[in-house]
Amino acid sequence: MIIDYGSRPPVPEFTQSNTSHLQRYRSVYASSERAAGESGTDTFAEFLAAYDSVGAQHIVVKARDLETTFGWRISNEDVARFCRENGPRFIGFAGVDPHKGMTAVREFETAVREMGLRGLNLQCFEHKLAINDKRLYPLYAKCVELDVPVNIHSSINFSTATLMEYGRPILLDEVMVHFPELRVCAAPPGFPWVHELIGVAWRHANVHIGLVAVRPKYLNVPGSGYEPLLQYGRTLLQDRIIFGSAYPMMPIQRTVREVEALPLDESVKRKWLYENAKRFLRI
């Protein structure tokens, strides 16, 4: 069984538009996206079949609101409708624009209380805000009040229209000191500050690390920079690594196979692929 913490279904609701700021991603992930395209998951039926083949119990899909900075969004309404129409297998996260102030806070609350979305997605680099920017604090407080988790982009980004520093994991430490009850999945897993992210997770028991948008095989490649995730992820932090394919950035089946091929105890693989996400998402 698996839970995929990050996927974008091939349906109109998740179509990305006005994404010129992400063009650098297309070259960085060219080979993985090509492999995803060649894996036979172009239609929604094929997408579902791929998840059936790996025993996926749940798939997390996320809204994004970047209207202030980049002029587009994947709306909460569309994500909620998609989840409603396609059953409990899909778990939706809300996306709001922090630059909208209390409007964003109210939209987030509505998305959870009335639409049934079950977390908040913050791609801080796309909002051009650091993880610890105080404009995000009302949203963090609302997550605690609603008792839902937040997904926070915590890694390098490849958009040269914004700063790499916005996703630096050490900034999450201050947030967790101020909001110790906040449940966080920091994803992708911290490159090139992997040790920083491990340190933050070690300090704060409510911080999880999302193995998202990086090929799992690199955790076992000397010199890749990801090796500490394997060492700490099979020992001290084995209960806090969460798998996500990042489809269509990476193919679903190959990404699962690469986790299964890592030198991990079978019990740890189960935690990474299913049990940790189940607990984090309160399923």
C-alpha positions in Angstrom: 0.0 0.0 0.0 1.1 3.5 -0.7 -0.1 7.1 -0.2 1.2 9.5 -2.8 1.6 12.9 -1.0 2.0 14.9 -4.3 0.4 14.3 -7.6 -1.3 16.4 -10.3 -4.0 14.5 -12.2 -4.2 14.9 -16.0 -7.6 16.7 -15.9 -8.6 20.3 -16.8 -8.9 21.3 -13.1 -5.2 21.0 -12.6 -4.1 22.6 -15.9 -1.3 25.1 -15.2 -1.5 28.4 -17.1 0.7 31.6 -17.1 3.6 29.6 -15.8 6.5 31.3 -17.6 8.2 31.5 -14.2 8.4 27.7 -14.2 10.0 27.2 -17.6 13.4 26.5 -16.0 11.7 23.5 -14.3 10.9 22.0 -17.8 14.6 21.7 -18.6 15.7 20.5 -15.1 13.1 17.8 -15.1 13.1 17.1 -18.8 14.1 13.5 -18.6 11.8 12.6 -15.7 8.8 14.3 -17.3 9.6 12.5 -20.6 9.6 9.2 -18.7 6.3 10.1 -17.1 4.9 10.9 -20.5 6.1 7.6 -21.9 4.6 5.7 -18.9 1.1 5.6 -20.4 -0.6 7.9 -17.9 -1.8 10.7 -20.2 -5.5 10.0 -19.7 -7.2 10.0 -16.3 -8.1 6.4 -16.7 -4.4 5.5 -17.3 -3.5 7.7 -14.3 -5.8 5.7 -12.1 -4.6 2.4 -13.5 -1.0 3.3 -12.7 -2.0 4.0 -9.1 -3.9 0.7 -9.0 -0.8 -1.1 -10.1 1.2 0.2 -7.1 -1.5 -0.3 -4.6 -2.2 3.4 -3.9 -4.8 3.9 -1.2 -4.8 7.7 -1.3 -3.4 10.5 -3.5 -3.0 14.1 -2.3 -3.8 16.8 -4.8 -3.1 20.5 -4.1 -4.6 23.9 -5.0 -2.4 26.9 -5.5 -3.3 30.6 -5.6 -0.6 32.8 -7.1 -2.8 35.6 -8.4 -0.7 38.4 -6.8 2.7 37.3 -7.9 2.2 35.3 -11.1 -1.5 35.8 -12.1 -2.9 32.2 -12.0 -4.3 29.6 -9.6 -5.6 26.1 -9.2 -8.7 26.9 -7.3 -10.0 25.4 -4.0 -13.4 25.0 -5.6 -12.0 23.0 -8.5 -9.9 20.8 -6.2 -12.8 20.2 -3.8 -15.1 19.3 -6.7 -12.5 16.9 -8.1 -12.1 15.1 -4.8 -15.9 15.0 -4.3 -16.5 13.5 -7.7 -13.7 11.0 -7.6 -14.2 9.6 -4.1 -12.3 9.4 -0.8 -9.1 8.1 -2.5 -8.2 11.7 -3.3 -7.3 14.1 -0.5 -7.3 17.8 -1.3 -5.2 20.6 0.1 -6.3 24.3 -0.2 -4.2 27.0 -1.7 -4.6 30.7 -0.9 -2.7 33.9 -1.6 -1.0 35.2 1.5 -0.8 38.7 0.0 -4.6 38.9 0.3 -4.4 39.1 4.1 -7.5 38.2 6.0 -9.3 37.4 2.7 -6.9 34.5 2.3 -7.4 33.3 5.9 -11.2 33.3 5.4 -10.9 31.5 2.1 -8.7 28.9 3.8 -11.2 28.4 6.6 -14.1 28.1 4.1 -12.1 25.5 2.0 -11.6 23.3 5.1 -15.0 23.8 6.9 -17.3 23.9 3.9 -15.4 22.3 1.0 -13.8 19.4 2.9 -10.2 20.2 2.0 -7.8 18.8 4.5 -4.6 20.9 4.6 -2.9 24.0 3.2 -0.4 24.2 0.4 2.2 27.0 0.5 4.7 27.2 -2.3 6.5 30.1 -0.7 8.9 30.8 -3.5 5.9 31.4 -5.8 4.5 33.9 -3.3 7.9 35.5 -3.1 7.8 35.1 0.7 10.2 33.4 3.1 8.9 30.5 5.1 9.1 32.7 8.3 7.5 35.9 6.7 5.0 37.2 9.2 2.4 37.6 6.5 2.1 33.8 6.7 1.6 33.7 10.4 -2.2 34.1 10.4 -2.4 31.1 8.0 -0.1 29.0 10.3 -2.3 30.0 13.3 -5.5 29.0 11.3 -3.9 25.6 10.5 -3.5 25.0 14.3 -7.0 26.2 15.0 -8.5 23.9 12.3 -6.2 21.1 13.2 -5.0 20.5 9.6 -1.4 20.2 8.3 0.5 22.5 6.0 2.7 21.6 3.1 5.6 24.1 2.8 8.1 24.2 -0.1 11.5 23.7 1.6 14.2 23.3 -1.0 15.9 24.9 -4.0 13.5 26.2 -6.6 14.4 26.6 -10.3 12.4 29.7 -11.1 14.8 32.6 -11.8 11.8 35.0 -11.3 12.0 34.5 -7.6 14.6 33.8 -4.9 16.1 30.5 -3.9 16.4 31.7 -0.3 12.6 31.7 0.2 12.6 27.9 0.6 15.6 27.6 3.0 14.7 25.0 5.7 16.4 26.9 8.6 13.6 29.5 8.3 11.1 26.9 9.3 12.8 26.6 12.7 11.5 30.0 13.8 8.0 29.1 12.6 8.0 25.9 14.7 9.3 27.8 17.8 6.3 30.1 17.4 3.8 27.4 16.4 4.9 24.2 18.1 1.5 22.5 17.4 1.7 23.2 13.7 1.9 20.0 11.6 4.3 20.5 8.7 5.4 18.5 5.7 8.5 20.2 4.3 8.8 19.2 0.7 10.9 18.8 -1.4 13.4 17.5 1.0 15.8 20.4 1.5 18.4 20.4 -1.2 21.0 21.9 -1.0 20.3 22.4 2.7 19.5 18.8 3.5 21.3 18.8 6.8 19.4 22.0 7.8 16.1 20.3 7.1 17.2 17.2 9.0 18.2 19.5 11.9 14.9 21.3 12.0 13.0 18.0 11.9 15.1 16.5 14.6 14.4 19.6 16.8 10.7 19.7 16.1 8.6 16.5 16.4 5.8 18.0 14.2 8.0 18.5 11.1 7.9 15.8 8.5 10.0 15.6 5.3 8.4 15.0 2.0 10.4 12.9 -0.4 8.9 14.7 -3.3 10.2 15.9 -6.7 13.6 14.1 -6.2 14.4 10.6 -7.6 14.6 8.3 -4.6 17.5 6.5 -6.0 19.7 9.5 -5.4 19.4 9.0 -1.7 21.8 6.1 -2.2 24.2 7.8 -4.6 27.5 9.0 -3.0 28.0 12.7 -3.5 24.4 13.5 -4.5 23.8 15.6 -1.4 20.8 13.5 -0.5 22.6 10.7 1.4 21.8 12.1 4.9 18.1 11.5 4.2 18.8 7.8 3.8 20.9 7.7 7.0 18.5 9.7 9.2 15.4 8.5 7.4 16.0 4.9 8.3 17.0 5.7 11.9 16.0 8.8 13.9 13.5 10.2 11.4 12.1 7.0 10.1 8.6 8.0 11.3 8.7 11.3 9.5 9.6 10.6 5.9 6.6 10.9 3.5 6.6 9.7 -0.1 5.3 11.7 -3.1 5.8 11.1 -6.8 5.3 14.7 -7.9 3.6 13.3 -11.0 3.8 14.4 -13.9 7.3 15.6 -12.9 8.2 12.0 -12.3 6.6 8.7 -13.4 4.5 7.0 -10.7 5.6 3.4 -10.9 9.3 4.1 -11.4 9.3 6.4 -8.3 7.7 3.8 -6.1 10.1 1.1 -7.4 13.1 3.3 -6.5 11.9 3.7 -2.9 11.4 -0.1 -2.7 15.0 -0.6 -4.0 16.6 1.5 -1.3 18.6 -0.3 1.4 15.8 0.0 4.0 14.2 -2.5 6.4 10.8 -3.5 5.1 9.1 -1.9 8.1 10.8 1.4 7.2 9.7 1.2 3.6 6.1 0.7 4.8 6.5 3.8 7.0 7.9 6.0 4.1 5.3 4.8 1.5 2.2 4.6 3.7 2.2 4.7 7.5 3.8 8.1 8.1 1.4 9.8 5.6 -1.6 8.0 7.1 -0.7 9.3 10.5 0.2 12.8 9.3 -3.0 13.2 7.3 -5.1 11.7 10.2 -6.6 9.1 7.9 
